[in-house]
Amino acid sequence: MEPDLRVVERSPVAFVAKIVLRTRAVAVTLGTTIHLSGATRGEFLASPLWVEHERVHVGQYRRHGFWRFLALYLAESVRRGYHDNRFEVEARERAAEVVRSSRTRATGR
Ligand SMILES: [Zn+2]
């Protein structure tokens, strides 16, 4: 993970998201900080797919700017919900691509 990304465990922000999304473990990216609830830093870093997903969100903040991205993300969530939010769709698809291509390189297939 890039040295400019921070991971915060037991984050109150992520705790609220965990309740709202009714999930066991959640990561919430705010700028370059990844807030966790229900998972340790070690558990998070052990999942390449999860790390890449949050890294895509970091890129979305960089692309749109912090407050603008937050506003766009919330508007998308209200309009389409969590799963169909275009920023979540992008994060899922790009993370899957990155993990798939790194596995292909590792196995030579
Ligand atoms: Zn996401």
Residues whose N, C-alpha, C, O or C-beta is under 5 A from the ligand:
A	BS01	ZN	E88 A91
